[in-house]
Amino acid sequence: QVQLVESGGGLVQAGGSLRLSCAVSGIIFSINAMGWYHQAPGKQRELVAGITSSGRTDYADSVKGRFAISRDNAKNTVYLQMNSLKPEDTAVYYCNINKNYGSVYVWGQGTQVTVSS
């Protein structure tokens, strides 16, 4: 059974930083392309950062230059370093399979990020 457990969210002022973590179990983590998604109130969930099994990364234009995705295959964990946060980054953040490379699994509970102005 696949489990995705996100953590690290919180309340931060604009310009601040957060580091999100996602512990993954139930799959062969190292061979999967992973992604971080966010969902703001009233909006659809969207992919904001992705990392392939080989470590190649890709970002949505809205976060490029501010966010960095990374992975630790030994710990079955994917990270999202979020810098220069803006109020519009406020959302629930989820990790899952990168939808551009495969089908997503059942979503975890996500972690709330709130950026105050």
Buried (B, 14 or more C-beta within 10 A) or exposed (E): EEEBBBBBBEEBEEEBEBBBBBBBEEBEBEEBBBBBBBBBEEEEBEBBBBBBBEEEEBBBEEBEEBBBBBBEBEEBBBBBBBBEBBEEBBBBBBBBBBBEEEEBBEBBEBBEBBBEE
